[in-house]
Amino acid sequence: MKQQPTTGSDTPPDAWWAVVAVMFGIFLLVTAEQLPIGLLSQVAGSLEVTPGMAGLMVTVPGVVAAFSAPLLPVAVGRLDRRVMLTLLMLLMVAASVLSAFAESFGLLLAARAVVGVSIGGFWAIAGGIAPRLVASEQVPRAMTIIFGGVAAASVLGVPLGTLLGEFSHWRVAFVALGGLSLLTAAALWRWLPRLTPREPVRLAVLGQQLTNRGVRVAVITTGLVVVGHFAAYTFISPVLQNISGVSLSHIGSLLLLYGAAGIIGNVAAGLFAGRHPYTAVLVIPCVLLAVVGSFPLLGVAPVSGVVLLMLWGGVFGSVSVSIQTWILRTAPNTEAATALMAFVFNLSIGIGSMLGGRLVDGAGLSGALWASSALFLGGALLVLSTPSRLVTHAR
């Protein structure tokens, strides 16, 4: 199979199927990473651990994914990225099966570590793959589709996994995840073209990305926003139950609405960020600050809690495509910068969920929400201190 062209006005239909297959890969990986959020109470009860300890199911794959993102592309060198992405999805199949049959919390965390390897390596390659699959003028559309997998995981993957766990057992949700991962691996092998790396990623090249101010601001902002988000969102189930008075039986349905808002946010950001990447990134921490910071004060009833949750989902759904657009505008080496971004994003997920667990167990749910707000404030101030011409006048 030949490499698809990246210039010109015509993109072969197979290339769009490849884009969709990558999107499904992202969808399943993000679902796998965040599925324990919806199943937190069930797993904690089943394996007899505290909610804060159960949050390690998000922390462990996040940390492992963080280090897999930069190290796997370095380790595999010039390996065809089509082969690499397919193998990583097959690894997800194995991790899902291990998760489903884990008889202790320790074994479950080991399986979650394997999930982290798949997430980090896949994201590092898939995040910047659009320019290699479609014509240059269609890259924003392809990126919107690929990163739509992140929002779709919230609107379909995590909520449906949560509902499946509620109606059957949390182990069944992991079995279903493994089956879908196997189908996606087959689709990736069928539709992706050969994707030999144009330049092998080296550790020195990864470090050099931080000498570019645009990449540096994107990386730090991502870290602040993602740590802040997951310090609070990992515990959204107890937040909705204890602050907003929502019944546990309604959590899965509300996460569906949250994800729907995320898809809307992703599509809107895909249309907007291509023309105004600076504004798109600036809006994210500003709105999250207002929404999450006001949750303990305004989200004290079911209706107001749901409204704030929808706003939260819409804004966070725009993060991936907005930040990646910024990276494509400013990074001297797109694959290296994307691997670095995947490192920061996933490490921030792990740090955020761990920090949130400590805060929830020590300072309560409101304390976790306010601590998250402080991080969003830091992200907003960083972007505001950055000249907009750094992004708008970039290549």
CORLIN-V964099 format. One record per pair of residues at least 12 apart in sequence whose C-alpha atoms are under 8 Angstrom apart, sorted by the first residue. I is the first residue (numbers start at 1). J is the second residue. Records with the same first field share a line. If there is no record, write none. Layout:
I->J / J
This chain:
1->193 / 194
2->193 / 194
3->133 / 193 / 194 / 195
4->132 / 133 / 134 / 193
5->132 / 133 / 134 / 135
6->131 / 132 / 133 / 134 / 135 / 136
7->134 / 135 / 136 / 137
8->135 / 136
9->135 / 137
10->135
11->134 / 135
12->134
14->191 / 192
15->133 / 134 / 191 / 192 / 193
16->133 / 134 / 142
17->191
18->133 / 187 / 188 / 191 / 192 / 193
19->130 / 133 / 142 / 145 / 146
20->145 / 146
21->184 / 187 / 188 / 191
22->126 / 146 / 188
23->145 / 146 / 147 / 148 / 149
24->146 / 149 / 184
25->89 / 149 / 181 / 184 / 185
26->122 / 123 / 126 / 146 / 147 / 149 / 150
27->148 / 149 / 150 / 151 / 152 / 153 / 157
28->149 / 153 / 157 / 177 / 180 / 181
29->92 / 115 / 118 / 119
30->119 / 149 / 150 / 153
31->153 / 154 / 157 / 158
32->115 / 177
33->58 / 61 / 62 / 115 / 116 / 119
34->58 / 158
35->157 / 158 / 161 / 162
36->55 / 57 / 58
37->55 / 58 / 234 / 235 / 236 / 237
38->158 / 159 / 161 / 162 / 237 / 251 / 252
39->162 / 165 / 170
40->54 / 55
42->170
43->170
47->104 / 105
49->105
51->357
52->357 / 358 / 360 / 361
53->357
55->234 / 353 / 354 / 357
56->109 / 350 / 353 / 354
57->108 / 109 / 112
58->234 / 349 / 350 / 353
59->349 / 350 / 351 / 352 / 353 / 354
60->109 / 112 / 113 / 116 / 350
61->112 / 113 / 114 / 115 / 116 / 117 / 119 / 350
62->116 / 346 / 347 / 348 / 349 / 350 / 351
63->116 / 346 / 347 / 348 / 349 / 350 / 351
64->113 / 116 / 117 / 120 / 347
65->115 / 116 / 117 / 118 / 119 / 120 / 121 / 342 / 343 / 346 / 347
66->116 / 120 / 342 / 343 / 344 / 345 / 346 / 347
67->120 / 343 / 347
68->116 / 117 / 118 / 119 / 120 / 121 / 343
69->117 / 119 / 120 / 121 / 122 / 123 / 124 / 339 / 340 / 342 / 343
70->120 / 121 / 124 / 203 / 206 / 336 / 339 / 340 / 342 / 343
71->203
72->121
73->121 / 124 / 125 / 200 / 201 / 339
74->200 / 201 / 202 / 203
77->200 / 201
78->196 / 197 / 199 / 200
79->196 / 197
80->194 / 195 / 196 / 197
81->125 / 194 / 195 / 196 / 197
82->188 / 189 / 192 / 193 / 194 / 195
83->189
84->122
85->121 / 122 / 125 / 185 / 188
86->185 / 186 / 188 / 189
87->185
88->117 / 118 / 119 / 121 / 122
89->118 / 181 / 182 / 184 / 185
90->181 / 182 / 185
91->114 / 115 / 118
92->114 / 115 / 118 / 178 / 181
93->177 / 178 / 179 / 181 / 182
94->178
95->111 / 112 / 114 / 115 / 178
96->111 / 115 / 174 / 175 / 177 / 178
97->174 / 175 / 178
98->111
99->111 / 112 / 171 / 174
100->170 / 171 / 172 / 173 / 174 / 175
101->171
120->342 / 343 / 346
123->339 / 342
124->335 / 338 / 339 / 340 / 341 / 342 / 343
125->335 / 338 / 339
127->146 / 147 / 324 / 338
128->324 / 334 / 335 / 338
130->142 / 143
140->270 / 271 / 274 / 325
141->270
143->270 / 321
144->266 / 267 / 270 / 321
147->266 / 320 / 321
148->263 / 266 / 267
150->317 / 320
151->259 / 260 / 262 / 263 / 266 / 317
152->259 / 260 / 262 / 263
153->259
154->255 / 256 / 258 / 259 / 260 / 262
155->255 / 256 / 257 / 258 / 259 / 260 / 261 / 262 / 263
156->256 / 259
158->255
159->252 / 253 / 255 / 256
160->252 / 256
161->173
162->252
163->252 / 253
201->335 / 336
205->336
206->336 / 337 / 339 / 340
209->331 / 332 / 333 / 336 / 337
212->330 / 331 / 332
214->326 / 327 / 330 / 331 / 390 / 391
215->327 / 330 / 331 / 337
217->382 / 383 / 386
218->323 / 326 / 327
219->340 / 341 / 344
220->379
221->379 / 380 / 382 / 383
222->323 / 341 / 344 / 345 / 379
223->344 / 345 / 348
224->348 / 375 / 376 / 378 / 379
225->285 / 375 / 376 / 379
226->345 / 348 / 349 / 352
227->348 / 349 / 350 / 351 / 352 / 353 / 372 / 375
228->352 / 371 / 372 / 373 / 374 / 375 / 376
229->352 / 372
230->349 / 352 / 353 / 356
231->351 / 352 / 353 / 354 / 355 / 356 / 357 / 368 / 369 / 372
232->352 / 353 / 356 / 365 / 368 / 369 / 372
234->353 / 356
235->356
237->251
238->365
239->365
240->302 / 305
243->296 / 299 / 300 / 301
244->299 / 300 / 301 / 302 / 304 / 305
245->300 / 301 / 302
246->302
254->306
257->310
258->309 / 310 / 312 / 313 / 314
259->313 / 314 / 317
260->313 / 314
261->310 / 311 / 313 / 314 / 317
262->313 / 314 / 315 / 316 / 317 / 318
263->314 / 317
264->314 / 317
265->313 / 314 / 315 / 316 / 317 / 318
266->314 / 317 / 318 / 319 / 321
267->318
268->318
269->318 / 321 / 322
270->318 / 321 / 322
273->321 / 322 / 325
274->325
276->392
277->322 / 323 / 325 / 326 / 391 / 392
278->326 / 388 / 391 / 392
280->322
281->319 / 322 / 323 / 383
282->380 / 383 / 384
283->380
284->315 / 316 / 318 / 319 / 380
285->376 / 377 / 379 / 380
286->376 / 377 / 380
287->315
288->312 / 315 / 316 / 373 / 376
289->373 / 374 / 376 / 377
290->373
291->308 / 311 / 312
292->308 / 312 / 369 / 370 / 372 / 373
293->369 / 370 / 372 / 373
295->308 / 369
296->366 / 369
324->338
326->391
329->391 / 392 / 394 / 395
330->390 / 391 / 394 / 395
356->368
